[in-house]
Amino acid sequence: MTRFGWRKRKGFPLGVLVDEEDLWLGDAFTWRISSDGYVCTSVWREGKQHCLMLHRAIMWPQPDEEVDHRFHNKLDNRRHMLQCVTYEQNNFNRKGAQSTSSTGVLNVHKAISKAANDCFHVRVAVGGKVRRSRKVYKTVEEAAVVAAQFREEARREIYA
């Protein structure tokens, strides 16, 4: 393991972790930290500039795969901390809700009907099928508990 923590070294920004076998990438490209926190470099492809993410350059996933940072540290790009997964598996490793979430809780949504004003429901998508809670919950906290249960069931199904 090599840690770049004190100063920029081998073309990597401060704090980036890579394995010894991937140090050549630091010589080959100039890396930076993108606005969303990933280590990336600019490459030209088909006459257009693209951002190549370091974790993808290290793992070279198949076209239908994504690279997941196992413990959500975007600066840790050592091979044992990365894994090639499906889009669905990667989404199940999310830390929290999307920034556009109306509740701020993963898989918990505000009920839309006027009769269920200020109520919440749970929705989890697995394998293209959406699972919804039949019950409407009065608080986000209640719905969050059910959402966690739904996700655990779905996780067992996906990783089986």
C-alpha positions as CSV (number, residue, x, y, z in Angstrom):
1,M,0.0,0.0,0.0
2,T,1.2,3.5,-0.7
3,R,-0.3,6.5,1.0
4,F,0.0,10.0,-0.5
5,G,-0.8,12.2,2.5
6,W,2.0,14.7,3.0
7,R,2.5,16.2,-0.4
8,K,1.6,15.6,-4.0
9,R,3.6,12.7,-5.2
10,K,3.6,10.7,-8.4
11,G,0.8,12.8,-10.0
12,F,-1.8,12.0,-7.3
13,P,-3.5,14.6,-5.1
14,L,-3.0,14.6,-1.4
15,G,-4.5,11.8,0.6
16,V,-5.1,9.4,-2.3
17,L,-4.4,5.7,-1.6
18,V,-3.3,3.3,-4.3
19,D,-1.5,0.0,-4.5
20,E,2.1,-0.2,-5.5
21,E,1.1,-1.9,-8.8
22,D,-1.0,1.1,-9.8
23,L,1.7,3.8,-9.2
24,W,2.3,3.9,-12.9
25,L,-1.0,5.7,-13.3
26,G,0.4,8.6,-11.4
27,D,3.2,9.0,-13.9
28,A,0.9,8.5,-16.9
29,F,-1.8,11.1,-16.0
30,T,-2.2,14.2,-13.9
31,W,-5.0,13.5,-11.4
32,R,-7.3,15.9,-9.5
33,I,-10.2,15.6,-7.1
34,S,-13.5,16.3,-8.9
35,S,-16.3,18.4,-7.5
36,D,-18.1,15.3,-6.3
37,G,-15.0,14.0,-4.5
38,Y,-13.7,11.3,-6.9
39,V,-10.1,11.2,-8.2
40,C,-10.1,11.8,-11.9
41,T,-8.1,12.9,-14.9
42,S,-9.1,14.3,-18.3
43,V,-8.8,12.2,-21.4
44,W,-9.7,12.8,-25.0
45,R,-11.9,10.2,-26.8
46,E,-13.6,10.6,-30.2
47,G,-12.7,14.3,-30.2
48,K,-14.3,15.0,-26.8
49,Q,-12.8,15.5,-23.4
50,H,-14.0,13.0,-20.8
51,C,-13.3,12.5,-17.1
52,L,-11.6,9.2,-16.4
53,M,-12.1,8.1,-12.7
54,L,-9.1,6.5,-11.0
55,H,-11.2,3.7,-9.5
56,R,-12.4,2.8,-13.0
57,A,-8.8,3.0,-14.5
58,I,-7.6,0.6,-11.8
59,M,-10.5,-2.0,-12.0
60,W,-11.5,-1.7,-15.7
61,P,-15.0,-3.0,-15.2
62,Q,-17.2,-4.6,-17.9
63,P,-19.6,-2.2,-19.7
64,D,-22.5,-3.4,-17.5
65,E,-20.6,-3.1,-14.2
66,E,-19.8,-0.2,-11.9
67,V,-16.9,0.1,-9.4
68,D,-18.0,0.4,-5.8
69,H,-15.9,1.9,-3.0
70,R,-16.6,-0.6,-0.3
71,F,-16.5,1.8,2.6
72,H,-17.4,5.0,0.8
73,N,-13.9,6.6,0.9
74,K,-13.5,8.0,-2.6
75,L,-9.8,8.7,-2.0
76,D,-9.0,5.0,-1.2
77,N,-8.4,3.4,-4.5
78,R,-6.6,0.3,-3.4
79,R,-7.8,-2.8,-5.2
80,H,-9.1,-4.6,-2.0
81,M,-11.2,-1.5,-1.2
82,L,-12.9,-1.6,-4.7
83,Q,-15.3,-4.1,-6.2
84,C,-17.0,-4.5,-9.6
85,V,-20.7,-4.7,-9.0
86,T,-24.0,-4.3,-10.9
87,Y,-25.8,-0.9,-10.9
88,E,-28.3,-2.4,-8.6
89,Q,-25.7,-3.7,-6.1
90,N,-24.0,-0.3,-6.2
91,N,-27.2,1.5,-5.3
92,F,-27.7,-0.8,-2.3
93,N,-24.4,0.4,-1.0
94,R,-25.5,4.0,-0.9
95,K,-24.9,5.9,2.3
96,G,-28.1,7.9,2.2
97,A,-30.9,9.4,0.2
98,Q,-30.3,11.4,-2.9
99,S,-29.9,15.2,-2.5
100,T,-33.3,15.7,-4.2
101,S,-35.1,13.5,-1.7
102,S,-38.2,15.1,-0.1
103,T,-37.7,13.3,3.2
104,G,-33.9,13.0,3.4
105,V,-34.3,9.3,4.2
106,L,-33.3,6.5,1.7
107,N,-36.4,4.8,0.2
108,V,-38.9,7.0,2.2
109,H,-41.2,9.2,0.2
110,K,-44.0,11.7,1.0
111,A,-47.4,10.3,0.2
112,I,-49.0,12.1,-2.7
113,S,-52.7,11.8,-2.0
114,K,-54.6,14.6,-0.2
115,A,-56.1,12.0,2.1
116,A,-52.7,11.0,3.3
117,N,-51.4,14.5,3.9
118,D,-48.1,14.6,5.8
119,C,-47.8,10.9,5.7
120,F,-45.0,8.7,4.3
121,H,-44.6,5.5,2.4
122,V,-41.7,3.1,1.6
123,R,-40.6,2.2,-1.9
124,V,-37.6,-0.1,-2.8
125,A,-36.8,-1.2,-6.4
126,V,-35.2,-4.6,-6.9
127,G,-34.6,-6.2,-10.3
128,G,-36.8,-3.7,-12.1
129,K,-39.7,-4.5,-9.7
130,V,-40.8,-1.8,-7.2
131,R,-41.8,-3.0,-3.8
132,R,-44.1,-0.6,-1.9
133,S,-45.3,-0.7,1.7
134,R,-49.0,-1.2,1.8
135,K,-49.2,0.9,4.9
136,V,-48.8,4.7,5.1
137,Y,-46.7,5.9,8.1
138,K,-47.3,9.1,10.1
139,T,-43.7,9.8,10.8
140,V,-40.5,9.6,8.7
141,E,-38.9,7.6,11.6
142,E,-41.5,4.8,11.3
143,A,-41.1,4.6,7.6
144,A,-37.3,4.6,7.9
145,V,-37.5,1.4,10.1
146,V,-39.6,-0.3,7.5
147,A,-37.4,0.9,4.6
148,A,-34.3,-0.6,6.4
149,Q,-36.2,-3.9,6.6
150,F,-37.2,-3.8,2.9
151,R,-33.6,-3.0,1.9
152,E,-32.2,-5.9,4.0
153,E,-34.6,-8.3,2.4
154,A,-33.7,-7.0,-1.1
155,R,-30.0,-7.1,-0.3
156,R,-30.3,-10.8,0.6
157,E,-32.1,-11.4,-2.7
158,I,-29.6,-9.5,-4.8
159,Y,-26.4,-10.9,-3.3
160,A,-27.8,-14.5,-3.1
